[in-house]
Protein backbone atom coordinates (compact mmCIF):
# COMPACT_ATOMS: atom_id res chain seq x y z
CA UNK A 1 0.00 0.00 0.00
CA UNK A 2 1.41 3.41 -0.94
CA UNK A 3 2.15 5.80 1.91
CA UNK A 4 0.40 9.13 2.26
CA UNK A 5 3.06 11.80 1.73
CA UNK A 6 2.64 15.09 3.59
CA UNK A 7 4.54 18.32 3.92
CA UNK A 8 5.75 19.21 7.38
CA UNK A 9 3.10 21.92 7.68
CA UNK A 10 0.31 19.53 6.71
CA UNK A 11 1.52 17.01 9.29
CA UNK A 12 1.63 19.66 12.03
CA UNK A 13 -2.01 20.59 11.36
CA UNK A 14 -3.16 16.96 11.24
CA UNK A 15 -1.16 15.96 14.31
CA UNK A 16 -2.59 18.86 16.32
CA UNK A 17 -6.11 17.70 15.56
CA UNK A 18 -5.28 14.05 16.31
CA UNK A 19 -3.67 15.02 19.63
CA UNK A 20 -6.93 16.65 20.70
CA UNK A 21 -8.78 13.38 20.00
CA UNK A 22 -6.29 10.80 21.34
CA UNK A 23 -4.07 10.44 24.42
CA UNK A 24 -0.35 11.29 24.18
CA UNK A 25 0.68 7.64 24.46
CA UNK A 26 -0.75 7.01 20.99
CA UNK A 27 2.00 9.20 19.54
CA UNK A 28 4.77 7.93 21.82
CA UNK A 29 4.40 4.22 21.06
CA UNK A 30 4.57 3.07 17.43
CA UNK A 31 2.64 -0.14 18.11
CA UNK A 32 -0.19 1.78 19.76
CA UNK A 33 -0.24 4.31 16.90
CA UNK A 34 -0.44 1.46 14.39
CA UNK A 35 -3.25 -0.26 16.31
CA UNK A 36 -5.38 2.83 17.01
CA UNK A 37 -4.72 5.14 14.05
CA UNK A 38 -3.78 2.48 11.51
CA UNK A 39 -0.46 4.03 10.48
CA UNK A 40 3.07 4.79 11.57
CA UNK A 41 5.00 7.98 10.83
CA UNK A 42 8.22 8.04 8.85
CA UNK A 43 10.37 11.12 8.20
CA UNK A 44 11.86 11.19 4.72
CA UNK A 45 14.23 13.40 2.73
CA UNK A 46 13.57 13.37 -1.02
CA UNK A 47 16.06 14.75 -3.53
CA UNK A 48 14.37 17.25 -5.83
CA UNK A 49 16.48 18.22 -8.82
CA UNK A 50 16.19 21.59 -10.48
CA UNK A 51 15.35 19.64 -13.61
CA UNK A 52 12.05 18.55 -12.01
CA UNK A 53 11.26 22.16 -11.18
CA UNK A 54 12.55 24.09 -14.20
CA UNK A 55 12.89 21.41 -16.87
CA UNK A 56 16.60 22.21 -17.32
CA UNK A 57 19.36 19.70 -17.89
CA UNK A 58 21.29 21.16 -14.96
CA UNK A 59 21.48 18.54 -12.20
CA UNK A 60 21.67 20.69 -9.07
CA UNK A 61 18.86 20.40 -6.57
CA UNK A 62 17.92 20.18 -2.92
CA UNK A 63 16.41 17.85 -0.33
CA UNK A 64 12.73 18.23 0.51
CA UNK A 65 11.77 17.04 3.99
CA UNK A 66 8.52 15.03 3.92
CA UNK A 67 6.39 13.01 6.30
CA UNK A 68 5.26 9.57 5.11
CA UNK A 69 2.34 7.85 6.79
CA UNK A 70 2.58 4.10 6.29
CA UNK A 71 -0.90 2.57 6.56
CA UNK A 72 -1.62 -1.07 7.35
CA UNK A 73 -5.35 -1.05 6.66
CA UNK A 74 -7.05 0.21 3.49
CA UNK A 75 -10.17 1.08 5.50
CA UNK A 76 -8.25 3.28 7.96
CA UNK A 77 -6.34 4.90 5.10
CA UNK A 78 -9.59 5.76 3.32
CA UNK A 79 -11.14 7.20 6.51
CA UNK A 80 -7.99 9.25 7.16
CA UNK A 81 -8.04 10.68 3.62
CA UNK A 82 -11.72 11.58 3.90
CA UNK A 83 -11.30 13.18 7.32
CA UNK A 84 -8.24 15.26 6.42
CA UNK A 85 -8.95 15.90 2.72
CA UNK A 86 -9.11 19.67 3.28
CA UNK A 87 -5.61 19.70 4.77
CA UNK A 88 -4.09 17.32 2.21
CA UNK A 89 -5.87 18.18 -1.02
CA UNK A 90 -4.11 20.50 -3.43
CA UNK A 91 -1.26 21.45 -1.10
CA UNK A 92 1.67 19.30 -2.31
CA UNK A 93 0.36 16.17 -0.60
CA UNK A 94 0.54 12.88 -2.48
CA UNK A 95 -2.14 10.28 -2.03
C-alpha positions as CSV (number, residue, x, y, z in Angstrom):
1,X,0.0,0.0,0.0
2,X,1.4,3.4,-0.9
3,X,2.2,5.8,1.9
4,X,0.4,9.1,2.3
5,X,3.1,11.8,1.7
6,X,2.6,15.1,3.6
7,X,4.5,18.3,3.9
8,X,5.8,19.2,7.4
9,X,3.1,21.9,7.7
10,X,0.3,19.5,6.7
11,X,1.5,17.0,9.3
12,X,1.6,19.7,12.0
13,X,-2.0,20.6,11.4
14,X,-3.2,17.0,11.2
15,X,-1.2,16.0,14.3
16,X,-2.6,18.9,16.3
17,X,-6.1,17.7,15.6
18,X,-5.3,14.1,16.3
19,X,-3.7,15.0,19.6
20,X,-6.9,16.6,20.7
21,X,-8.8,13.4,20.0
22,X,-6.3,10.8,21.3
23,X,-4.1,10.4,24.4
24,X,-0.4,11.3,24.2
25,X,0.7,7.6,24.5
26,X,-0.8,7.0,21.0
27,X,2.0,9.2,19.5
28,X,4.8,7.9,21.8
29,X,4.4,4.2,21.1
30,X,4.6,3.1,17.4
31,X,2.6,-0.1,18.1
32,X,-0.2,1.8,19.8
33,X,-0.2,4.3,16.9
34,X,-0.4,1.5,14.4
35,X,-3.2,-0.3,16.3
36,X,-5.4,2.8,17.0
37,X,-4.7,5.1,14.1
38,X,-3.8,2.5,11.5
39,X,-0.5,4.0,10.5
40,X,3.1,4.8,11.6
41,X,5.0,8.0,10.8
42,X,8.2,8.0,8.9
43,X,10.4,11.1,8.2
44,X,11.9,11.2,4.7
45,X,14.2,13.4,2.7
46,X,13.6,13.4,-1.0
47,X,16.1,14.8,-3.5
48,X,14.4,17.2,-5.8
49,X,16.5,18.2,-8.8
50,X,16.2,21.6,-10.5
51,X,15.4,19.6,-13.6
52,X,12.1,18.6,-12.0
53,X,11.3,22.2,-11.2
54,X,12.6,24.1,-14.2
55,X,12.9,21.4,-16.9
56,X,16.6,22.2,-17.3
57,X,19.4,19.7,-17.9
58,X,21.3,21.2,-15.0
59,X,21.5,18.5,-12.2
60,X,21.7,20.7,-9.1
61,X,18.9,20.4,-6.6
62,X,17.9,20.2,-2.9
63,X,16.4,17.9,-0.3
64,X,12.7,18.2,0.5
65,X,11.8,17.0,4.0
66,X,8.5,15.0,3.9
67,X,6.4,13.0,6.3
68,X,5.3,9.6,5.1
69,X,2.3,7.9,6.8
70,X,2.6,4.1,6.3
71,X,-0.9,2.6,6.6
72,X,-1.6,-1.1,7.4
73,X,-5.4,-1.0,6.7
74,X,-7.0,0.2,3.5
75,X,-10.2,1.1,5.5
76,X,-8.2,3.3,8.0
77,X,-6.3,4.9,5.1
78,X,-9.6,5.8,3.3
79,X,-11.1,7.2,6.5
80,X,-8.0,9.2,7.2
81,X,-8.0,10.7,3.6
82,X,-11.7,11.6,3.9
83,X,-11.3,13.2,7.3
84,X,-8.2,15.3,6.4
85,X,-9.0,15.9,2.7
86,X,-9.1,19.7,3.3
87,X,-5.6,19.7,4.8
88,X,-4.1,17.3,2.2
89,X,-5.9,18.2,-1.0
90,X,-4.1,20.5,-3.4
91,X,-1.3,21.5,-1.1
92,X,1.7,19.3,-2.3
93,X,0.4,16.2,-0.6
94,X,0.5,12.9,-2.5
95,X,-2.1,10.3,-2.0
